[in-house]
Every structure is written in structure tokens, then in C-alpha cells.
């Protein structure tokens, strides 16, 4: 009789933080970081599996899911384990039947990558992968439908495996450290669980010898050994893991009816189990050899799959002869010594690196103050001088190493842009040929994070408004596929990131008209240069788009680009030709904190010029000085005329003299533009720790930051580009 009582609706599991000890938190954070890095690195390969020769790349993507599946099992993350297993199955079908994959198949793998990131971020934030079951089940069903479509036999086999796994789920144990576990207690827990698993497996094998047709005995034993293998792999016990893998491979062959469960096979399996027992009895050895980092575990998991494939190859597909098996048993029973894993790197919280970087900056400042201490003037201190030189050498090396630690290739960022371009090209139904170069260029990790949003905005605009539709491009005799080039490289003390497209280009007249309508033009429009007109697109709310789309056209975006770049003391150059395309160049300082400068004085003020921008300094002769009809001062340097910028006028200082012949001119250059600046004196070279101006002071024209001088006074760092802009403006 059916009950009239309404069924209680099953609520999805909420994503609430799980209480875990600090050691486990660190391991989980490392696991997530390594997994996401692996996803980011391999995501660009997805597009390549649409090509005929895609075997290697399909295999790489397969290994991503295989590795994450293994690690998630170690940590008891069942949702991730189930999800990655299903995706892994589909990819296994791809790699066993190499052929170009459809766009629908590519989209399914992209969706799997994205959702796996969602689960991993959940683990990072709350130490659980629960809370996304509805979405997960939906994607898993799509993966299963695709598996059924491509390989019905494999789909049926997976169903049977799932049923068998469900039956043995209670018997399989995954160890996880608890709040009370020390390293020794954790290993003790592993040993206890391992001996229990091995005892159950041994009992089942003895029963199996009497009843070789009992499939449940094989499945149960396989589950016990599989758990043992996973736990041993978690602790880095490769010898036990390898032995378990050999047993697991034979049990799998028995389960698939490839070999019989006869006495010879059972004897070999029991001998392997005896070998594992002997190793489990040596607790001290296990403690000393246990893995200490997730990075090592990932390496072991990758190696484990290779070893597994090699082991499977050694088992004949047909039924082996007893004589052959007996010949092999003694050699296989001897377990190789565990290989020593060499640590290649460690993962460090970026906050610690930032603190170290700040301390190095303070060290350089104090060093400068000690060297230039006025109390030491006119004193002959040879031992002190020698010590200072040694200190300077060590400080410089420390600075270089510290800076290099934070440097990371742009490859990860550029890979994300590949995905963005792909998704937007599908959204706008535009074919895009993205060309990437210079992705091995290294940049400060903090800077990479800051320029991610600007790059996204620029690429969105390029695809939405820059690249024309296929029909329009055909009419203009262009290739149907729009071309976008993303390039990075070094130029002096800057990193240049260039985004170039062959689209419609910027409409100068349209931009100028819009700027006039909004009251942004303060001078005669006809006197504005292209460079000045392009700058209007960075004004808040500025847009010439006639149609507002989901991703652009509201005038929000390019102002964000400029704000983000200004925080980095970076600049953006624009070159555009109507109908031919647009090129934007982001110029970002190589380091944000420390640079080599030349200290100068103007009146009572002290300033710093970047050494990289200086070409030469000299005292001009009267015959080399020229004044134009507009009153612009020019000076001849090696038969070239350069405008003169008087720093005392810009910074409102009373100079020692105003006569060019009695002052010192410094020829400076930035982005191919050169001027000469008038200063009173050159005080010397100094490593400068750049400090931002406080919000109270605000932005000062011609100044990019401040510094602490050797005598403890505050000096200003000159903005070279602004000086040259002022010179060009005054020359009109």
C-alpha cells in the first residue's frame, strides 16, 4: 500500500567549509594549485584534437583527468573522482580511435575543463567538492551519452563497473589525516588499514582458488588492492604501489576473462601479497620514505600510469602457459627498491614572496643611506669601503634572485586568451585566426594578474568591433578569417605586449566628433594628432558603437584598461589605419619596485632619471643653441636638433642658473622620441626603490613616484614620457 505522505524533496548538498587540520589544508591548496596549473597548461591542446594527427595531444589531455582523478581519490573528493573518471573514459575512446573530433566533442571537453575548475575552486575555498551535484550530474550525463554514441560496448562495461564498485564501496577505504594525526600516527593509520585490506584480499584469493568462477570475489579483491595502491601512492611508497599495481592488473585480466583464476595465477598473487606484508611490517622504513608534497604525488601518479601500461603489455592477451608463468614469477616477485624522488621546486605563498621583495627594497634603501652617510665624508676608511663593496655585491645578487623568483612566463595568461578568443568567435560567428608569439617572456606574477583584465577588454573589442563579419571581409578583399596577433617581448627595461588585428580600424573622424560632442576637446580639433585622438577612447563611458552587445559597446572597458595600466606605471600606444586594422602596445616596466637611476638636482629639489632612458649628458656650446620663431629652444647634438625641457619650470623650482650654457643638458629617449632636459647638477648613480605617491598628495604631472635618498631625504622619480609629451605639446 502506497503512503499518501509526500516525499521529502532531496536538497542539493550545500558547499559548506569542512574542518580539516592545517597540514591537510596546505596539501589541499597545493593539490588545487597543481591541478589548475595542469588544466591551464593543457587547455590550448583541446582545439588541436580537431586535427587528424592528434594522438599525442589527446593523450596529454587524458593524463590531466587521470592524474586529478587519482589525487582526488587520495583526498576523498568523491565528486571530482567520479566526474574525472567519466571524462577520462570519453578521452580514452578518443585516444584509442585517433581521428579529427567534431566541434561538439571539443565543446564538451571545454565544458568539462570549466566545471572541473569550479570543483577545484570549491575545494580551495571550503575544503569540499560538494555543492555542485545538479550541474555535475547534468554534465556527466552528457559525457555518458557521448560515450554511448561512440562506443556502446564501452558504455555497457562502464555501467557494469559502476555497479560492481557500488557493491564494494563500503569495503574500500581511503585514508585521510584527521585533526589528531601526526605524521607517525597518519602512517600508523595507513599500516592498520593496509594490513586489513591485504588480509581481506588474501582470504578472497584462497576462496577464489576453490571457486574460480565467482566474479564477486574477483571484484571485491580488486577493490581492496585498488585502495591499497592509492593509499601507498599517497605516501610515496612506490614499491608497495608497484606490487599492488601488478596484482591489480592480473585481477583485471581475470575479471575480463583474459586469463583463468587457476592455481598458478593464485600462487603468484599470494606471493606478491606476502611481499607486501613484509614491507608493511617495516614501519620505520615506511615513515622515512613517505611522500611530503603534493608535487611529488603528481609526479608519481603520472609515472604510475606509464608503469601500469608497461605491466599490462607484459601479460599475454591469450591464456598463459603454466611453464611460462612459473618462469616469470621469481623475477617479478622481486620488488625494485623505491626510487628516490628529487625535489625540483616548492610552492610558496605569494604573500611571503611579496614580503621578501619589500624587505629587499628596504635593505637597498638602508644600504644607500649607509654608503652616503654624511658623517663618513672626507674619511679614509679602506676596510669600510671594501666591506661596503662586498655588501653591495651581495645585495644586488639578492635583489636579482628575489626578482627572478616572482617572474613567470606569460604562457598561462596567453593560453587563457586563446580560450577567450575561441568562445567569442563562436558567440559572434566570426572566424578568428589567433597568432601567439613570445609566450615564454617572463613577467612579475603580480603584474600578470593585473594585466589580465585589460587584455580581456582589448581582445573583446577587437573581435566585436574590430574584426568585420565574413561577408564584409569578402567585400573588402580580405581573408574570411580575421587575424589577431598577440605578441610579447622585451624592449629596454620594459615588456611590450602587442595586440594587433586586421579588422576595420579606428574611425578617427567618428571618435573626434564624439569627443567634441562630449566636451572633451579643449583645443582646436585640427591641431590634434592621431595619438591624442586615440586617447579619447579611454575616457569613461566613451563609445562610438551603434549597437550595444553582451560584451562591449557601453563605453565601459577601455577606461578600466587605462586605470589598471596606470597602477602598473604602464602605458598603451595605439596605431590604427581605417580599414586595415589596429595595433595596441602595452608597455609595462620590467620591475615595479627597484630600478637603476641617475640622481640629479634642480634648485633645492632632487630627482631620479631611469638610467635606461639616458643617452648622454653635456654642457652645450652657444653656437649649438637655437630658438625658433615660436620661442622653442633647440639644441644641436651631432647634427640633430632636439627640443629643450627646463625641469625647473615643470617642477616650479628656483634653479642655480637659467643660462643653458652654464647648466647641464641630459639627452633622454623613450619609445624613439628624444629631448634634452636642463638640470643644475648630476649627483650620481643609485639603485632606487620606487614608492608610490600617497593619495593625499595625488598625481603630480611629470612624476611617476618617489624614493628615499642616501641622506634620508625624499626625491621624486621623473616620468620621462610625460616630459617628452610636454615638449611635443609646446612645440605645436
Secondary structure as the mmCIF struct_conf table of DSSP 4:
data_model
#
loop_
_struct_conf.conf_type_id
_struct_conf.id
_struct_conf.beg_label_comp_id
_struct_conf.beg_label_asym_id
_struct_conf.beg_label_seq_id
_struct_conf.end_label_comp_id
_struct_conf.end_label_asym_id
_struct_conf.end_label_seq_id
BEND BEND1 UNK A 5 UNK A 5
HELX_LH_PP_P HELX_LH_PP_P1 UNK A 6 UNK A 14
HELX_LH_PP_P HELX_LH_PP_P2 UNK A 16 UNK A 19
HELX_RH_AL_P HELX_RH_AL_P1 UNK A 22 UNK A 43
TURN_TY1_P TURN_TY1_P1 UNK A 44 UNK A 45
HELX_RH_3T_P HELX_RH_3T_P1 UNK A 46 UNK A 50
BEND BEND2 UNK A 51 UNK A 53
HELX_RH_AL_P HELX_RH_AL_P2 UNK A 55 UNK A 74
TURN_TY1_P TURN_TY1_P2 UNK A 75 UNK A 76
HELX_RH_AL_P HELX_RH_AL_P3 UNK A 78 UNK A 96
BEND BEND3 UNK A 97 UNK A 97
BEND BEND4 UNK A 99 UNK A 99
HELX_LH_PP_P HELX_LH_PP_P3 UNK A 100 UNK A 102
HELX_RH_AL_P HELX_RH_AL_P4 UNK A 103 UNK A 126
BEND BEND5 UNK A 127 UNK A 127
BEND BEND6 UNK A 131 UNK A 131
HELX_RH_AL_P HELX_RH_AL_P5 UNK A 133 UNK A 150
HELX_RH_AL_P HELX_RH_AL_P6 UNK A 152 UNK A 168
HELX_RH_3T_P HELX_RH_3T_P2 UNK A 169 UNK A 171
TURN_TY1_P TURN_TY1_P3 UNK A 179 UNK A 180
HELX_RH_AL_P HELX_RH_AL_P7 UNK A 183 UNK A 210
TURN_TY1_P TURN_TY1_P4 UNK A 212 UNK A 213
HELX_RH_AL_P HELX_RH_AL_P8 UNK A 215 UNK A 234
TURN_TY1_P TURN_TY1_P5 UNK A 235 UNK A 236
HELX_RH_AL_P HELX_RH_AL_P9 UNK A 238 UNK A 255
TURN_TY1_P TURN_TY1_P6 UNK A 256 UNK A 257
BEND BEND7 UNK A 258 UNK A 259
HELX_RH_AL_P HELX_RH_AL_P10 UNK A 263 UNK A 280
TURN_TY1_P TURN_TY1_P7 UNK A 281 UNK A 281
HELX_RH_AL_P HELX_RH_AL_P11 UNK A 283 UNK A 289
HELX_RH_AL_P HELX_RH_AL_P12 UNK A 294 UNK A 314
BEND BEND8 UNK A 315 UNK A 315
BEND BEND9 UNK A 317 UNK A 318
HELX_LH_PP_P HELX_LH_PP_P4 UNK A 319 UNK A 321
HELX_RH_AL_P HELX_RH_AL_P13 UNK A 322 UNK A 333
BEND BEND10 UNK A 334 UNK A 334
HELX_LH_PP_P HELX_LH_PP_P5 UNK A 335 UNK A 343
HELX_RH_AL_P HELX_RH_AL_P14 UNK A 350 UNK A 371
TURN_TY1_P TURN_TY1_P8 UNK A 372 UNK A 372
HELX_RH_3T_P HELX_RH_3T_P3 UNK A 374 UNK A 376
TURN_TY1_P TURN_TY1_P9 UNK A 377 UNK A 378
HELX_RH_AL_P HELX_RH_AL_P15 UNK A 382 UNK A 405
TURN_TY1_P TURN_TY1_P10 UNK A 406 UNK A 406
STRN STRN1 UNK A 407 UNK A 409
TURN_TY1_P TURN_TY1_P11 UNK A 410 UNK A 410
HELX_RH_AL_P HELX_RH_AL_P16 UNK A 411 UNK A 427
TURN_TY1_P TURN_TY1_P12 UNK A 428 UNK A 429
STRN STRN2 UNK A 432 UNK A 437
TURN_TY1_P TURN_TY1_P13 UNK A 439 UNK A 440
STRN STRN3 UNK A 442 UNK A 444
HELX_RH_AL_P HELX_RH_AL_P17 UNK A 445 UNK A 461
HELX_RH_PI_P HELX_RH_PI_P1 UNK A 462 UNK A 466
BEND BEND11 UNK A 467 UNK A 467
HELX_LH_PP_P HELX_LH_PP_P6 UNK A 468 UNK A 469
HELX_RH_AL_P HELX_RH_AL_P18 UNK A 470 UNK A 475
TURN_TY1_P TURN_TY1_P14 UNK A 476 UNK A 477
BEND BEND12 UNK A 480 UNK A 481
STRN STRN4 UNK A 482 UNK A 491
TURN_TY1_P TURN_TY1_P15 UNK A 492 UNK A 493
STRN STRN5 UNK A 494 UNK A 501
BEND BEND13 UNK A 503 UNK A 504
HELX_RH_AL_P HELX_RH_AL_P19 UNK A 508 UNK A 517
TURN_TY1_P TURN_TY1_P16 UNK A 518 UNK A 519
BEND BEND14 UNK A 523 UNK A 523
HELX_RH_3T_P HELX_RH_3T_P4 UNK A 525 UNK A 527
HELX_RH_AL_P HELX_RH_AL_P20 UNK A 530 UNK A 534
HELX_RH_3T_P HELX_RH_3T_P5 UNK A 535 UNK A 538
BEND BEND15 UNK A 539 UNK A 539
TURN_TY1_P TURN_TY1_P17 UNK A 540 UNK A 541
BEND BEND16 UNK A 546 UNK A 547
BEND BEND17 UNK A 550 UNK A 552
BEND BEND18 UNK A 554 UNK A 555
BEND BEND19 UNK A 557 UNK A 557
HELX_RH_AL_P HELX_RH_AL_P21 UNK A 558 UNK A 567
TURN_TY1_P TURN_TY1_P18 UNK A 568 UNK A 569
STRN STRN6 UNK A 571 UNK A 577
TURN_TY1_P TURN_TY1_P19 UNK A 578 UNK A 580
STRN STRN7 UNK A 581 UNK A 589
BEND BEND20 UNK A 590 UNK A 590
BEND BEND21 UNK A 592 UNK A 593
STRN STRN8 UNK A 594 UNK A 602
TURN_TY1_P TURN_TY1_P20 UNK A 603 UNK A 604
STRN STRN9 UNK A 605 UNK A 610
HELX_RH_3T_P HELX_RH_3T_P6 UNK A 611 UNK A 613
STRN STRN10 UNK A 614 UNK A 618
HELX_RH_3T_P HELX_RH_3T_P7 UNK A 622 UNK A 624
STRN STRN11 UNK A 625 UNK A 627
TURN_TY1_P TURN_TY1_P21 UNK A 629 UNK A 630
STRN STRN12 UNK A 633 UNK A 637
TURN_TY1_P TURN_TY1_P22 UNK A 638 UNK A 639
STRN STRN13 UNK A 640 UNK A 646
HELX_RH_AL_P HELX_RH_AL_P22 UNK A 647 UNK A 650
TURN_TY1_P TURN_TY1_P23 UNK A 651 UNK A 652
BEND BEND22 UNK A 656 UNK A 656
TURN_TY1_P TURN_TY1_P24 UNK A 660 UNK A 662
BEND BEND23 UNK A 663 UNK A 663
STRN STRN14 UNK A 664 UNK A 670
TURN_TY1_P TURN_TY1_P25 UNK A 671 UNK A 672
STRN STRN15 UNK A 673 UNK A 679
BEND BEND24 UNK A 680 UNK A 680
STRN STRN16 UNK A 681 UNK A 689
STRN STRN17 UNK A 691 UNK A 691
HELX_LH_PP_P HELX_LH_PP_P7 UNK A 692 UNK A 694
TURN_TY1_P TURN_TY1_P26 UNK A 695 UNK A 697
TURN_TY1_P TURN_TY1_P27 UNK A 701 UNK A 702
STRN STRN18 UNK A 703 UNK A 708
TURN_TY1_P TURN_TY1_P28 UNK A 710 UNK A 711
BEND BEND25 UNK A 712 UNK A 712
STRN STRN19 UNK A 714 UNK A 718
HELX_RH_AL_P HELX_RH_AL_P23 UNK A 720 UNK A 730
TURN_TY1_P TURN_TY1_P29 UNK A 731 UNK A 731
#
